[in-house]
Amino acid sequence: MVHSPKFLKLVTEAKTRVKETNVADVKRSIDGGERFLLVDVREDNEWASGHIPGAVHMGRGIIERDIEVQVPETSTKMILYCGGGFRSALVADNLQKMGYTNVESMDGGWRGWFRPACRLSGSRRSSSGSSRSGYSRNELACAPFE
């Protein structure tokens, strides 16, 4: 997708103010049992076509309206994702302006999570069949976005 220059300028500015994480670190946090709210900020039709397991859906625009009721504690850790990391950065910036102090945007987003060319080296199955990860930082191998 080709983004307009003014949109990219907004995103670039927002990214200077928000904390970003990446797919590998989020997967590692989930595997390690860390507790946080994973929020999909994509459009309804994007959510309906698939989403990361365990995520909740609050689309961009809606989340700013509903967040205070859905997540009243402003220190709740939230990791936001969209298709690739642009809209989630904009939402993270807005939530910080609203007083939320523990918000991160996941760079790579949905495409980074489910991109067929991605694999976690060192990921293994336990005898019970559950996934255990033994990978270290930067072991996510992915082809670049097109």
ABEGO torsion letter per residue (X at the ends): XBBBAAAAAAAAAAAAABBBBBAAAAAAAAAAGBBBBBBBABBAAAAAAEBBBGBBBBBBGAAAAAAAAABABAABBBBBBBAAGAAAAAAAAAAAAAGBABBBBBBGEAAAAABAABBBBGBBBBAAGBBBBABBBGABBBBBBX
